[in-house]
Amino acid sequence: MKNNELNRRDFIVKSTAFAATMALGNISNANMLKSSNNRKIGSLEVSAQGLGCMSMAGIYNAPLPKDEMVAVIRKAYENGITFFDTAEVYGPFLSEEFVGDALAPFRNKVNIATKFGFNYDGNRTIGKNAKPEYIKSRVEGSLKRLKTDEIDLLYLHRNDTTVPIEDIAGAVKDLIAAGKVRNFGLSEVSPETIRKAHAVQKVAALQSEYSLIERVVEHDILGICEELGISFVPWGPVGRGFLTGRFDENTKFDFRRAQVSQFTSEAIKANMAMLALVKDWAKRKDATPAQISLAWLQAQKPWIIPIPGTTNAIHLMENIGADKVKFSPKELSELNTAVSNIQIVGSRKAESVFTDL
């Protein structure tokens, strides 16, 4: 049995959407309950955890069948998730279609985030493009695929440095005034870019990678979010799967993970110390390593909303269970101290936060 199966079968999941009952272990019923603790993103009230819909469109794998992914998205909604994250570049376009089809029956009860910022030749991505008129034309396509009249949160996916960020923010401001967008977000940008954009149009959310094995945003980025009242949305909150216990130094990775410095055999071997810490806390809190990793993020600040991605209903329910894992102030201090004492190999350098990715 693989490591991730050992870690992720340590709880009970009942999946009515797939007409199956999963008797998977001894996690308490408290960790199976629906997500219920809401948080704020700009004008939005969202579940404390969202659902990332990138991998559904074939980022780490081939695109998955639409009907199966619609079922996963709807299962998330049925279990309290009200915040769904996608982008036109995922697929491209497929993820937005999946999200639009899945959420159409209860569109007014959920919040959808999508992203712009790339150029296309048919279905092929050919670089960045955030020219104001181009942004507005791309949003029309997103609205159609998402089957909605208004996007709840529209992110600049990656900054196009050929266009002043003030002009990009101004284009989104126009879309907000036109009633096509409700809130503006940025992704993987520097503090300087955040401030310049925020001066034109309030930035409601910043999305960047953040997990127990990638904490570079703790340098300046989280501080400016707190200063300006910007919510933070971590992608990769379980370290691209590492923090579930799924991998070891002998794992052969797909092309996408193989390009990440944290997934060399040397890095994984060194970083097993963090996984050991997470597993220890999982035993202490009657949870899984993934749940501890997500609960740790949610415990850092009340304006942090992680968006774990999955295509699997069992893993979805496991992730949602993190909402019920709580740390006392003493426990959180103990955990944070232990985390800070572990040197992660392959993570980004602190100075990288001052450059737009």
Buried (B, 14 or more C-beta within 10 A) or exposed (E): EEBBEEBBBBBBBEBEBBEEEBEBEEBBEEBBBBBEEBBBBBEBEBBBBBBBBBBBBBBBEEBBEBEBBBBBBBBBBEBBBBBBBBBBBBBBBBBBBBBBBBBEEEBEEBBBBBBBBBBBEEEEEEEBBBBBEBBBEBBEBBBEBBBBEBBBBBBBBBBBEEBBBEBBBBBBBBBBEEEBBBBBBBBBBBBEBBBBBBEBBBBBBBBBBBBBBBBBBBBBBBEBBEEBEBBBBBBBBBBBBBBBBBBBBEBEBEEEBEEBEBBBEEBBEBBBBBBEBBBBBBEEBBBBBBBBBBBBBBBBBEBBBBBBBBBBBBBBBBBBBBBBBEBEEEBBEEBBEBBEEBEBBBBBEEEEBEEBE
